[in-house]
Amino acid sequence: MTTESMFRFDQIDVFSKTPLLGNALAVVHSADSLSTSQMEHFARWTQLSETTFLLAPETPEADYKVRIFTPEGELPFAGHPTLGSAHAWLNAGGSPADPQRIIQECGVGLIPIRKDAEMLAFRAPDLLKTGPVDEETLQVICHGLGIERSEILLHQWVDNGPGWAAVTLGSAKRVLSINPNFSLLTSVNFGIIGPHDSHQDADYEVRAFVNSLDIPEDPVTGSLAAGIAQWFSREGLTEKSYTIAQGQKLQRQGRIHISEENGEIWVGGVSTRCISGTLQL
């Protein structure tokens, strides 16, 4: 066994104060010597929604570079891998050039990340696709969810990398009541969102379906939350600060915190390291 085949490895739970109730992320440190094929194989082996590999940055502004893989392939950006990778990098002794902000390099460019008390928050990247969702795609969504077209109140493409579409339903209760037919949802990555009653600890409930990437339902999804937040902000649909709950149907209790400051959307959450050790490849 050569030293080049030994890598520090962490498994981080993202978007939950309590371990095992958020979205798990595998993080491999100092992975520059790994090939793309090795990264793909390891991501398939972990069978988590995402696995990340921390690399030396290629641009002088960045503190590190990250590559993000699902079991089915590489993503240019994703939310919980961004926060979980930053958490792991800091815990491993990473020190940002700017004490106030970490700069992550990834497939969509540079992503600023800041520390807010116990949370990390990333600035939502620019959307790659916006505008109303086409009727053909909406019919696929309705068919797969088993809902009437009239139940979709608003809809929008909110793609920042994974290809997201988003639709609003009348309530969080309706969002949670749906039992999708995943075999009918292989052609679109999308989320559904509905408002909670005022007595809840979150303002909205979200569910994310990513069957095209072999993730029928994602536990807690920062990239989707970021895209929805940009849509809602642009249309004036919500307050400047609010909390999204996600994962209840998967026995998780994810909480995503959204804030808008000076025209920028920040997406934050708490992360916890659950596993730390050594990977041998």
C-alpha positions as CSV (number, residue, x, y, z in Angstrom):
1,M,0.0,0.0,0.0
2,T,1.5,3.3,-1.0
3,T,1.0,6.6,0.8
4,E,-0.8,8.0,-2.3
5,S,-3.6,5.5,-1.8
6,M,-4.5,6.7,1.7
7,F,-7.0,9.6,2.1
8,R,-8.6,11.3,5.0
9,F,-12.4,10.6,4.9
10,D,-15.3,12.2,6.7
11,Q,-19.0,11.5,6.6
12,I,-21.0,14.7,7.4
13,D,-24.6,15.1,8.3
14,V,-25.8,18.4,6.7
15,F,-28.9,20.6,7.6
16,S,-29.5,19.1,11.0
17,K,-28.4,19.9,14.6
18,T,-29.0,16.3,15.5
19,P,-26.8,13.6,13.9
20,L,-28.5,11.2,11.4
21,L,-31.5,13.5,10.8
22,G,-30.1,15.6,7.9
23,N,-28.5,14.6,4.6
24,A,-25.4,12.5,4.7
25,L,-22.3,13.5,2.6
26,A,-19.1,11.5,2.0
27,V,-16.0,13.8,1.8
28,V,-12.6,12.6,0.6
29,H,-9.7,15.1,1.4
30,S,-6.7,15.9,-0.7
31,A,-8.0,13.8,-3.5
32,D,-5.9,15.3,-6.3
33,S,-4.3,12.0,-7.2
34,L,-7.6,10.2,-7.8
35,S,-8.8,9.8,-11.3
36,T,-12.3,10.7,-12.4
37,S,-13.0,7.0,-12.8
38,Q,-12.0,6.3,-9.2
39,M,-14.2,9.1,-8.0
40,E,-17.1,7.7,-9.9
41,H,-16.6,4.2,-8.5
42,F,-16.3,5.4,-4.9
43,A,-19.5,7.6,-5.3
44,R,-21.4,4.6,-6.6
45,W,-20.0,2.5,-3.7
46,T,-21.1,4.9,-0.9
47,Q,-24.6,5.0,-2.4
48,L,-25.2,8.4,-0.8
49,S,-27.0,11.1,-2.7
50,E,-23.6,12.9,-3.1
51,T,-19.9,12.3,-2.5
52,T,-17.3,15.1,-2.7
53,F,-13.6,15.2,-3.4
54,L,-11.6,18.1,-2.0
55,L,-8.8,19.3,-4.4
56,A,-6.2,22.1,-4.6
57,P,-7.8,25.1,-6.2
58,E,-7.1,26.0,-9.8
59,T,-8.0,29.7,-9.5
60,P,-6.2,32.0,-7.1
61,E,-9.4,33.4,-5.5
62,A,-10.5,29.9,-4.3
63,D,-9.5,28.3,-1.0
64,Y,-10.2,24.8,-2.4
65,K,-11.9,23.0,-5.3
66,V,-14.6,20.4,-4.9
67,R,-15.9,17.8,-7.3
68,I,-19.4,16.5,-6.6
69,F,-20.7,13.1,-7.6
70,T,-24.0,11.3,-7.3
71,P,-24.1,7.5,-7.8
72,E,-24.9,8.2,-11.5
73,G,-22.4,11.0,-12.3
74,E,-20.9,14.4,-11.6
75,L,-22.8,17.6,-10.8
76,P,-21.5,21.1,-11.4
77,F,-23.1,22.3,-8.1
78,A,-25.1,21.0,-5.2
79,G,-26.1,22.6,-1.9
80,H,-25.6,20.1,0.9
81,P,-22.3,19.0,-0.6
82,T,-21.2,22.7,-0.6
83,L,-21.9,23.1,3.1
84,G,-20.7,19.7,4.1
85,S,-17.5,20.0,2.2
86,A,-16.8,23.4,3.8
87,H,-17.5,22.0,7.2
88,A,-15.1,19.0,6.6
89,W,-12.4,21.3,5.1
90,L,-12.5,23.6,8.2
91,N,-12.4,20.7,10.6
92,A,-9.4,19.3,8.8
93,G,-7.5,22.6,9.5
94,G,-8.5,24.6,6.4
95,S,-7.9,28.3,6.8
96,P,-9.5,30.7,4.3
97,A,-7.5,33.5,2.8
98,D,-10.3,35.8,3.9
99,P,-11.3,35.1,7.5
100,Q,-14.8,36.3,6.8
101,R,-15.5,34.1,3.9
102,I,-14.6,30.7,2.3
103,I,-14.4,30.6,-1.5
104,Q,-15.2,27.2,-3.0
105,E,-14.4,26.4,-6.6
106,C,-16.7,24.0,-8.4
107,G,-18.3,23.3,-11.8
108,V,-20.4,26.5,-11.8
109,G,-17.6,28.7,-10.7
110,L,-16.7,30.3,-7.3
111,I,-19.2,29.9,-4.4
112,P,-18.8,32.2,-1.4
113,I,-19.5,30.5,2.0
114,R,-19.8,32.4,5.3
115,K,-20.0,31.3,8.9
116,D,-23.1,32.5,10.8
117,A,-22.7,31.3,14.4
118,E,-23.0,27.5,14.3
119,M,-24.2,27.6,10.7
120,L,-22.4,27.8,7.3
121,A,-24.3,29.5,4.5
122,F,-23.5,29.6,0.8
123,R,-24.5,32.4,-1.6
124,A,-26.9,31.1,-4.2
125,P,-25.2,30.8,-7.6
126,D,-26.8,32.3,-10.7
127,L,-29.6,30.2,-12.2
128,L,-28.8,28.4,-15.5
129,K,-32.5,28.1,-16.5
130,T,-35.5,30.1,-15.4
131,G,-39.1,30.7,-16.6
132,P,-42.4,28.8,-16.5
133,V,-42.2,25.0,-16.7
134,D,-43.6,23.7,-19.9
135,E,-47.0,21.9,-19.8
136,E,-45.5,18.5,-21.0
137,T,-43.2,18.5,-18.0
138,L,-46.0,19.6,-15.6
139,Q,-48.1,16.7,-16.9
140,V,-45.2,14.3,-16.1
141,I,-45.0,15.7,-12.6
142,C,-48.7,15.5,-12.0
143,H,-48.9,11.9,-13.4
144,G,-45.9,10.8,-11.2
145,L,-47.3,12.5,-8.1
146,G,-50.9,11.4,-8.7
147,I,-52.2,14.9,-8.4
148,E,-54.5,17.1,-10.5
149,R,-53.0,19.8,-12.7
150,S,-55.1,22.4,-10.8
151,E,-53.2,21.6,-7.6
152,I,-50.1,23.2,-9.0
153,L,-50.5,26.8,-8.1
154,L,-47.2,28.2,-9.4
155,H,-44.3,26.7,-11.3
156,Q,-40.8,27.7,-12.4
157,W,-37.5,26.3,-13.7
158,V,-35.0,27.0,-10.9
159,D,-32.0,25.1,-12.3
160,N,-28.6,25.9,-10.8
161,G,-26.9,22.7,-11.9
162,P,-29.0,19.6,-11.2
163,G,-31.8,20.6,-13.6
164,W,-34.4,21.7,-11.1
165,A,-38.0,22.6,-11.8
166,A,-40.2,23.6,-8.8
167,V,-44.0,23.7,-8.2
168,T,-46.0,25.1,-5.3
169,L,-48.9,23.2,-3.7
170,G,-51.5,24.6,-1.4
171,S,-50.1,23.4,1.9
172,A,-47.3,21.6,3.6
173,K,-49.8,18.9,4.6
174,R,-50.6,18.3,0.9
175,V,-46.8,18.1,0.1
176,L,-46.4,15.5,2.8
177,S,-49.4,13.4,1.8
178,I,-48.1,12.5,-1.7
179,N,-46.8,9.0,-2.4
180,P,-45.1,9.3,-5.8
181,N,-44.8,6.6,-8.5
182,F,-41.1,7.0,-9.0
183,S,-41.1,4.8,-12.2
184,L,-43.0,7.7,-13.9
185,L,-40.5,10.3,-12.7
186,T,-37.3,9.4,-14.5
187,S,-37.2,12.4,-16.9
188,V,-37.3,15.4,-14.6
189,N,-35.6,16.6,-11.4
190,F,-38.0,18.7,-9.5
191,G,-39.3,19.8,-6.1
192,I,-42.6,20.6,-4.5
193,I,-43.1,23.2,-1.8
194,G,-46.1,24.2,0.3
195,P,-46.6,26.6,3.3
196,H,-46.8,25.4,6.9
197,D,-49.3,26.6,9.5
198,S,-48.0,29.5,11.6
199,H,-47.4,27.3,14.7
200,Q,-44.8,25.2,13.0
201,D,-41.0,25.7,13.5
202,A,-40.6,26.0,9.7
203,D,-42.3,28.2,7.1
204,Y,-42.4,25.7,4.2
205,E,-42.1,22.0,3.6
206,V,-40.2,20.8,0.5
207,R,-39.7,17.5,-1.1
208,A,-37.1,16.8,-3.9
209,F,-37.3,14.0,-6.5
210,V,-34.2,13.2,-8.5
211,N,-34.9,9.8,-10.0
212,S,-32.9,10.6,-13.1
213,L,-29.8,10.5,-10.8
214,D,-30.8,7.3,-9.1
215,I,-32.1,9.3,-6.0
216,P,-35.8,8.8,-5.9
217,E,-36.3,11.3,-3.1
218,D,-33.4,13.4,-1.6
219,P,-33.5,13.9,2.1
220,V,-32.5,17.6,2.3
221,T,-31.6,19.7,-0.8
222,G,-29.7,23.0,-0.6
223,S,-29.5,23.6,-4.3
224,L,-33.3,23.2,-4.8
225,A,-33.9,25.5,-1.8
226,A,-31.5,28.1,-3.3
227,G,-33.3,28.0,-6.7
228,I,-36.7,28.3,-5.1
229,A,-35.5,31.2,-2.9
230,Q,-34.3,33.1,-6.0
231,W,-37.6,32.5,-7.7
232,F,-39.6,33.6,-4.6
233,S,-37.4,36.7,-4.1
234,R,-37.8,37.8,-7.8
235,E,-41.6,37.4,-7.6
236,G,-41.9,38.9,-4.1
237,L,-43.6,35.7,-2.9
238,T,-42.2,35.5,0.7
239,E,-40.3,37.3,3.4
240,K,-36.6,38.1,3.3
241,S,-35.8,35.4,5.9
242,Y,-37.5,32.0,6.4
243,T,-36.9,28.3,7.2
244,I,-37.6,25.3,5.0
245,A,-38.2,21.8,6.4
246,Q,-37.4,18.8,4.4
247,G,-37.0,15.0,4.9
248,Q,-40.0,14.1,7.1
249,K,-41.2,11.4,4.7
250,L,-37.7,9.8,5.0
251,Q,-37.6,10.1,8.8
252,R,-35.3,13.1,8.6
253,Q,-35.7,16.6,10.2
254,G,-33.7,18.8,7.9
255,R,-33.9,22.6,8.3
256,I,-32.6,25.0,5.6
257,H,-32.4,28.7,6.6
258,I,-32.9,31.3,3.8
259,S,-31.9,34.9,4.1
260,E,-31.8,37.8,1.6
261,E,-29.3,40.6,2.1
262,N,-28.4,43.4,-0.3
263,G,-30.0,41.4,-3.1
264,E,-28.1,38.2,-2.4
265,I,-29.7,34.9,-1.3
266,W,-27.9,32.9,1.4
267,V,-28.7,29.3,2.1
268,G,-27.6,28.0,5.5
269,G,-27.7,25.0,7.8
270,V,-25.9,23.2,10.6
271,S,-23.6,20.3,9.8
272,T,-22.2,17.6,12.1
273,R,-19.3,15.2,11.5
274,C,-20.6,11.6,12.1
275,I,-17.7,9.5,10.8
276,S,-14.0,10.2,10.4
277,G,-11.3,7.9,9.3
278,T,-9.1,6.7,6.4
279,L,-10.0,5.7,2.9
280,Q,-7.7,3.3,1.0
281,L,-8.0,3.2,-2.8
